[in-house]
Amino acid sequence: MSTHDAAELERIASDIAARLGDQLPGAILQLLKSGVDLAGEPLQLDCSVRRIDHASPGVADQAYPLASVGLGETVSRISSPAGTPGILYGVASPVKSPNSALINRRSSNRVEEVSSGLATPTTSPRSQDLRSSKVRKANNSLRISTPNRADGRLAQRDVSLPRKKRMPDNPALQPSTLDKYIGGVWDSIFSGIKLDPTEVIAQWQAIESSGQPRLLADTEKELLVHHGSVTQGVFGRMSILARKVSQASRTCRSLEVIVQAHWVQCFDDRVAELVATLPRDQAKKQTIAEACLDFGWSEKELRNKMAIWKGYYDIKKSGGWAALVFAGAGLYRFCKYRVSFTEDTFATLQMLRHRFEVAADTLHPSKQIDGLCLQIMTKTPADPCSNQLIGWRQLLGIIGGPTERTYNDHPHDFVVCGSSGEAIPLPITYHQWDKEFSYVHLEESVIDREVWGDYDPRLVTVDPPSDTHKCQQCQELQSDDPRDNRCVCYPTLYGSVRPGSTPVQIFRTPNGKNNGLLACCSFAAGTAIAEFVGLITANLANMDVMVGQTDKAVYQIWQGRRGNFTRFVNHSCQPNSQYERFVWMGIQRIVLVSMGVEAGEEITVDYSESYWKVSLPYPEQCNEMLLILAQNLDKVCLCGHEKCRYRDRNRSILPAATAS
């Protein structure tokens, strides 16, 4: 017999034994439950195997005995629940091995089966080792143990209740209801949704000569490309239609909660008016009766609605209208169960009020519409021939609320979390150093033509040259057209549709670092937050720059007067993000990548040793004072971490050395 055949036979034997071990405890238990008392007499376990021919039902082949094993002395009995026979201890319970699935060896429609009585099969040493590696649980939470005495006597073990599952040392904390609600608000604000019902209302009321509403006719005009097939054209038109209807539905939901929250205020005002002549309880009851007549609802139904609407009103009072208008799908549940309706909750919403409004006003600005659309939406008189501005605040016009934006211009022209709570203009935070400070926000880096001319120093040479671009990391095709792009290394930045904005805000740090970058939503580890954008230049000295290098050039990216929000990322000796080089479409980019940033955290990176220390060309030729100066520049690390690498730097050395 070959070694291969011997191994195969051993595997089959192990599988049959394992299957027998799986079925044996249940078979014994069923026997005991039938009323048979096995205690008090010696036992013998017999086992045989036979073939079954499925082609001839009812005809059984000869059985082949496997083993006849005596269980030794009398099996002892233990107490068991009422009405349940005693449970046998000491029966070996083989454990299912990785290959112990049902053996299905077919030959002329014949299947091998194990037929077992009360017998313990003899097994090979290998199968015994496989089954003895762990203990199998029996019914009623009782454990069956293996024999542990040489004379074959069955050992008993104490019955123990199942242990409670041990919690991990650092369990993942689930966000509270308040955290989910706040996260929903931020998601809505930064998602790029448009709260403009007039786009649908006006188009639906305008009927074209074809008899179709303009809403349907205009979908054809909005198709980005000419579709090659009828099915593709229908799909494109329905995508645009679905977008418009979803937008209108979301906007109408915002209008709904605005009206319902304001209704609560009107209800309280009506009760206050009646209190002048009626007791408060009676005044409230009369106001409810008046509302029931107007709504056509029962008092119970109205009170149920009022409980939810009161939650909307409470949110509006603390977090402002933006906290209500941009609330996510969990708003109803949040207000229905009121689990997080505490003083701390409303204090948190109060602190977030201006942050919500800055993001909402700047990311959802007004746009020009004709007076007819405005009149349709707000039901207020307007000149049909005039063009007026409308934004998310215009929705408040339905209740006579303020429609003017508080914050204008770019989202990062304001610094939140100031001492007064309100956002302050960005230039003011730099006036102590530069009275003329200004900052231009860029979407893409700008080449310094005086230094580089028409050449882009970030260009990466590809050998051999090609008209297409492949990612150096994943080797997939790169394209600015999402339909052709296959590279998904950083989909939040390159090669995909980005309808929304990055959920970050510039904030005033509390520990003297001036401004920093605050994450409004979480960024999973490995997620690209933004590209480092600024002026592509060279040869700048004594200025904070980002240095990049390709096979042909060394360049600098300067963000002193123009760039994006990555300018405000502070240093930390224990950062939660880092900068990485990435080549997109043949151009080297420097990308800010998350290492795991939670919502509400400051986004930080490690500026590296080159920022904190001077690189001396010939340190062995420098005197001791110059070496000390190189390690103690006029910079202070304010990260505040216990493992701060630069806390012992001595700024006083610099003026002392200069004086000498």
Secondary structure, DSSP 8 states (H G I E B T S, - for coil): --HHHHHHHHHHHHHHHHHHHHHHHHHHHHHHHTT---TTS--EEEEEEEEEETTSTT-EEEEEEEEEEE--S-------STT--------------TT-S-----SSSEEEEEEESS------HHHHHHHTTS--B-GGG-B------TT-----------------SS------HHHHHHHHHHHHHHTT----THHHHHHHHSB-TTSSBHHHHHHHHT-SS--SSHHHHHHHHHHHHHHHHHHHHHHHHHHHHHHHHHHHHHHHHHHHHHHTTS-HHHHHHHHHHHHHHHHT--HHHHHHHHHHHHHHHHHHHHHHHHHHHT--TTHHHHHHH-TT-SHHHHHHHHHHHHHHHHHHHHHS--EEEEHHHHHHHH-S---TT-EEEE-GGGGGGGGT---S-SS-S-GGGEEBS-TTSS-EEGGGGGTTT-TT---EE-SS-EE-HHHHTT--TTB---SS--SSEE-TTT--EE-SSTTT----SSTTTSSS---S---EEEEE-TTS--EEEEESS-B-TT-EEEE--SEEE----SS-EEEEE-SS-EEEEE-SSEE-GGGG-EE-SS-SEEEEEEEETTEEEEEEEES-B-TT-B-EE---HHHHS---S-GGGS-HHHHHHHHS-S-------TT-SSTT--TTHHHHHHH-
